[in-house]
Amino acid sequence: MPKRVLLVEDEAPIREMIRFVLEQSGFDTIEAEDYDVAMDKVKEPYPDIILLDWMLPGGSGVQLAKKLKQHEHTREIPIIMLTARGEEEDKVRGLEAGADDYVTKPFSPKELVARIKAVIRRVTPTSSDELIEYNGLVLDPVSHRVSANDEPLDMGPTEFKLLHFFMSHAERVYSREHLLDNVWGTNVYVEDRTVDVHIRRLRKAISRHGHDAMIQTVRGAGYRFSSRV
């Protein structure tokens, strides 16, 4: 099934060019020319990714990104900002608003498609049966085994589920609430501090070869699994 892309761009010629490129690459494209139309288009079935222009009639792309990231049904949709602004400060503003990537105009069609595919790969959960490996840390969901540099590791079922989720969603920051929903489930009452306890246990279980440094605390936001230690 083709990935759905919401393209939010007020300039018709640019919108038509991008739509052509996306459809040639196998994407299903939805278009919006301003802030209000974009908000109206973000509904079920939700887009898999949003290409968002910085300057829009009715509101800025940064405002729209912040709005989407505040809503529970849209906050997980990845966003790529499209803009002529190339200053580092503007890039930081876009990323802080919730954008996952940033493409400065003018850009080549090949570059844009490559960036879209890269972001989708980054945020799409890994198949539940697929072996995952980062820097010698290997998790096998089928055999329910974890090893570090070919040495078997021992951990509890909750730590295994937590590690599986982290490794399947590398480089993304998750709050304690998100981790509770995705690892423990929405129908289970568990206190936020329980997450911290299991994070400590998990770090200890994978610490022998230094992999505990891959589970990073992001102050004021939550936790992230990253190979960039």
C-alpha positions in Angstrom: 0.0 0.0 0.0 1.5 3.4 -1.0 2.5 5.8 1.7 0.2 8.8 2.0 2.0 12.2 1.9 0.3 15.4 2.9 1.9 18.2 0.9 1.3 21.7 2.4 2.6 24.3 0.0 0.9 27.6 -1.0 2.7 28.1 -4.3 0.9 26.1 -7.0 3.9 25.5 -9.4 6.0 24.2 -6.6 3.1 22.0 -5.3 2.5 20.6 -8.8 6.2 19.8 -9.2 6.5 18.1 -5.9 3.3 16.1 -6.4 4.6 14.9 -9.8 7.8 13.8 -8.2 6.0 12.0 -5.3 3.6 10.2 -7.6 6.4 9.1 -9.9 8.1 7.6 -6.8 5.0 5.7 -5.8 3.5 8.0 -3.0 -0.1 8.8 -2.6 -0.3 12.6 -2.4 -2.8 14.9 -0.6 -2.5 18.6 -1.2 -3.2 21.7 1.0 -2.5 25.3 0.0 -2.8 27.0 3.4 -3.0 26.5 7.2 -6.7 25.9 7.4 -6.9 23.4 4.5 -4.0 21.5 5.9 -5.7 21.2 9.3 -8.8 19.9 7.6 -6.8 17.3 5.6 -5.1 15.9 8.7 -7.8 13.3 9.4 -8.4 9.6 9.1 -6.9 7.9 7.2 -4.0 10.0 8.5 -1.0 10.7 6.3 2.2 8.8 6.8 4.3 11.9 6.5 3.8 15.7 6.1 5.8 18.0 3.8 5.3 21.4 5.4 6.2 24.8 3.9 7.5 27.3 6.4 5.4 30.3 5.1 1.7 29.7 4.7 -1.5 31.8 4.4 -3.4 31.7 7.6 -0.5 30.7 9.8 3.1 29.5 9.7 4.4 26.0 9.2 6.0 26.2 12.6 2.6 27.0 14.2 1.0 24.1 12.3 3.8 21.7 13.4 3.3 22.7 17.0 -0.4 22.2 16.8 -0.1 18.7 15.3 2.4 17.6 17.9 0.1 18.6 20.7 -2.8 16.3 19.5 -2.7 12.7 20.4 -3.9 11.5 17.0 -1.3 13.5 15.0 1.7 13.9 17.2 3.4 10.7 15.8 3.1 11.8 12.2 6.6 12.7 10.9 7.1 16.2 9.5 9.7 17.5 7.0 9.9 21.3 6.8 10.3 22.8 3.3 11.6 26.3 3.2 13.9 28.9 1.6 15.2 29.7 5.1 18.6 28.2 5.5 19.8 29.9 8.7 20.8 27.6 11.5 18.5 29.4 14.0 15.5 28.8 11.7 16.4 25.2 11.4 16.5 24.9 15.1 13.1 26.6 15.4 11.6 24.1 12.9 13.1 21.1 14.7 12.0 22.3 18.1 8.5 22.7 16.8 8.4 19.0 16.1 9.8 18.6 12.6 11.8 15.4 11.9 13.9 16.8 9.1 14.5 20.0 7.2 14.9 20.6 3.4 16.0 24.0 2.1 14.8 25.3 -1.2 15.8 24.8 -3.9 16.2 21.1 -3.6 16.5 18.3 -6.1 13.6 15.9 -6.5 16.0 13.0 -5.9 17.1 14.5 -2.6 13.5 15.2 -1.4 12.4 11.6 -2.1 15.5 10.2 -0.4 14.8 12.4 2.7 11.2 11.3 2.8 12.1 7.6 2.6 14.8 8.0 5.3 12.4 9.7 7.7 9.7 7.0 7.1 12.3 4.3 7.7 13.3 6.0 10.9 9.9 6.2 12.4 8.3 3.0 11.0 8.3 0.2 13.6 10.5 -2.7 12.8 8.7 -5.9 11.9 8.1 -7.8 15.1 10.0 -10.9 13.8 13.0 -9.0 12.4 16.4 -9.3 14.1 17.7 -5.9 15.3 21.3 -5.0 15.8 23.1 -1.8 16.9 26.8 -1.6 17.7 27.1 -5.3 18.6 23.8 -5.3 20.7 21.5 -7.9 19.0 17.9 -8.5 19.8 16.0 -11.5 18.3 12.2 -11.2 18.9 11.6 -14.8 17.6 13.9 -16.6 20.0 13.5 -13.9 22.7 17.2 -13.6 23.1 19.5 -10.6 23.5 23.3 -10.6 23.1 26.1 -8.1 23.3 29.2 -8.8 21.2 28.0 -12.4 20.9 27.7 -12.8 24.6 24.1 -13.8 25.8 22.4 -11.3 28.2 19.9 -12.0 30.8 16.9 -9.7 31.4 13.3 -9.8 32.5 10.3 -9.8 30.1 9.5 -6.1 30.7 13.1 -5.1 30.1 13.1 -7.2 26.9 9.9 -5.5 25.7 11.3 -2.1 26.6 14.6 -2.8 24.7 12.6 -4.1 21.7 10.6 -0.9 21.6 13.7 1.3 21.9 15.6 -0.6 19.3 12.6 -0.5 16.9 12.3 3.3 17.3 16.0 4.4 17.5 16.8 8.1 17.7 13.3 9.2 18.8 12.6 10.6 22.2 9.7 9.1 24.1 8.1 10.4 27.3 7.4 8.1 30.2 3.7 8.3 29.3 4.5 7.1 25.7 6.6 4.3 27.0 3.9 3.2 29.4 1.3 3.2 26.5 3.6 1.3 24.1 5.3 -1.2 26.4 2.9 -1.8 29.3 -0.3 -1.0 27.3 -3.1 1.6 27.7 -5.3 -0.6 29.9 -2.7 -1.2 32.6 -2.3 1.3 35.5 1.4 1.8 36.1 3.0 4.9 37.7 5.5 6.9 35.7 8.3 6.1 38.2 8.0 2.5 37.3 9.4 3.4 33.9 12.5 4.8 35.6 13.0 1.6 37.6 12.8 -0.6 34.5 15.2 1.7 32.6 17.7 1.3 35.4 17.3 -2.5 35.2 17.7 -2.5 31.5 20.8 -0.4 31.6 22.3 -2.7 34.1 21.5 -5.7 32.0 23.2 -4.3 28.9 26.1 -2.5 30.6 28.8 -5.2 30.4 30.0 -3.9 27.0 29.0 -0.3 27.5 25.6 -0.5 25.6 23.8 1.1 28.6 25.1 4.5 27.2 22.8 4.0 24.2 19.7 4.5 26.5 19.9 8.2 27.0 18.0 10.5 29.3 16.7 13.6 27.6 16.1 16.1 30.3 12.5 17.3 30.5 11.4 15.0 27.6 12.0 11.4 28.4 14.3 8.7 27.0 15.9 7.9 23.7 17.8 4.9 22.3 20.7 6.1 20.2 23.8 4.6 18.6 25.4 8.1 18.7 27.0 7.8 22.1 
